[in-house]
Amino acid sequence: MQNKHRMALAVMGLIFIFIVSGGCSLLPPKESDPVVSGLQELDAYAWDCFGRGRDYMQEGRYELAKQQFSFAAASAVSETLYEDAVDGIRRVDRIIMERR
């Protein structure tokens, strides 16, 4: 009879250990996906270039603005940013042609 109690306690103890250790893992923690973080950094760079392009346009530095818009278009991850950067290049080209 005591063996049955010991066996039952042992089984319950093992079940308890499995339940408690369910949140533990022997695998290393998952790191962020390097592709996703790389794309986020690239998009942030593209937005910075686009902002500098707008600043240069306001200052009348059209060649530098065109260069920054080109950088933004080349590194844009989102389609919206790409289209805005290409539009910025067209606007700068139009202004440069009008000034000649």
Secondary structure as a PSIPRED ss2 file (coil, helix, strand):
# PSIPRED VFORMAT (PSIPRED V4.0)

   1 M C   1.000  0.000  0.000
   2 Q H   0.000  1.000  0.000
   3 N H   0.000  1.000  0.000
   4 K H   0.000  1.000  0.000
   5 H H   0.000  1.000  0.000
   6 R H   0.000  1.000  0.000
   7 M H   0.000  1.000  0.000
   8 A H   0.000  1.000  0.000
   9 L H   0.000  1.000  0.000
  10 A H   0.000  1.000  0.000
  11 V H   0.000  1.000  0.000
  12 M H   0.000  1.000  0.000
  13 G H   0.000  1.000  0.000
  14 L H   0.000  1.000  0.000
  15 I H   0.000  1.000  0.000
  16 F H   0.000  1.000  0.000
  17 I H   0.000  1.000  0.000
  18 F H   0.000  1.000  0.000
  19 I H   0.000  1.000  0.000
  20 V H   0.000  1.000  0.000
  21 S H   0.000  1.000  0.000
  22 G H   0.000  1.000  0.000
  23 G H   0.000  1.000  0.000
  24 C C   1.000  0.000  0.000
  25 S C   1.000  0.000  0.000
  26 L C   1.000  0.000  0.000
  27 L C   1.000  0.000  0.000
  28 P C   1.000  0.000  0.000
  29 P C   1.000  0.000  0.000
  30 K C   1.000  0.000  0.000
  31 E C   1.000  0.000  0.000
  32 S C   1.000  0.000  0.000
  33 D C   1.000  0.000  0.000
  34 P H   0.000  1.000  0.000
  35 V H   0.000  1.000  0.000
  36 V H   0.000  1.000  0.000
  37 S H   0.000  1.000  0.000
  38 G H   0.000  1.000  0.000
  39 L H   0.000  1.000  0.000
  40 Q H   0.000  1.000  0.000
  41 E H   0.000  1.000  0.000
  42 L H   0.000  1.000  0.000
  43 D H   0.000  1.000  0.000
  44 A H   0.000  1.000  0.000
  45 Y H   0.000  1.000  0.000
  46 A H   0.000  1.000  0.000
  47 W H   0.000  1.000  0.000
  48 D H   0.000  1.000  0.000
  49 C H   0.000  1.000  0.000
  50 F H   0.000  1.000  0.000
  51 G H   0.000  1.000  0.000
  52 R H   0.000  1.000  0.000
  53 G H   0.000  1.000  0.000
  54 R H   0.000  1.000  0.000
  55 D H   0.000  1.000  0.000
  56 Y H   0.000  1.000  0.000
  57 M H   0.000  1.000  0.000
  58 Q H   0.000  1.000  0.000
  59 E H   0.000  1.000  0.000
  60 G C   1.000  0.000  0.000
  61 R C   1.000  0.000  0.000
  62 Y H   0.000  1.000  0.000
  63 E H   0.000  1.000  0.000
  64 L H   0.000  1.000  0.000
  65 A H   0.000  1.000  0.000
  66 K H   0.000  1.000  0.000
  67 Q H   0.000  1.000  0.000
  68 Q H   0.000  1.000  0.000
  69 F H   0.000  1.000  0.000
  70 S H   0.000  1.000  0.000
  71 F H   0.000  1.000  0.000
  72 A H   0.000  1.000  0.000
  73 A H   0.000  1.000  0.000
  74 A H   0.000  1.000  0.000
  75 S H   0.000  1.000  0.000
  76 A C   1.000  0.000  0.000
  77 V C   1.000  0.000  0.000
  78 S C   1.000  0.000  0.000
  79 E H   0.000  1.000  0.000
  80 T H   0.000  1.000  0.000
  81 L H   0.000  1.000  0.000
  82 Y H   0.000  1.000  0.000
  83 E H   0.000  1.000  0.000
  84 D H   0.000  1.000  0.000
  85 A H   0.000  1.000  0.000
  86 V H   0.000  1.000  0.000
  87 D H   0.000  1.000  0.000
  88 G H   0.000  1.000  0.000
  89 I H   0.000  1.000  0.000
  90 R H   0.000  1.000  0.000
  91 R H   0.000  1.000  0.000
  92 V H   0.000  1.000  0.000
  93 D H   0.000  1.000  0.000
  94 R H   0.000  1.000  0.000
  95 I H   0.000  1.000  0.000
  96 I H   0.000  1.000  0.000
  97 M H   0.000  1.000  0.000
  98 E H   0.000  1.000  0.000
  99 R H   0.000  1.000  0.000
 100 R C   1.000  0.000  0.000
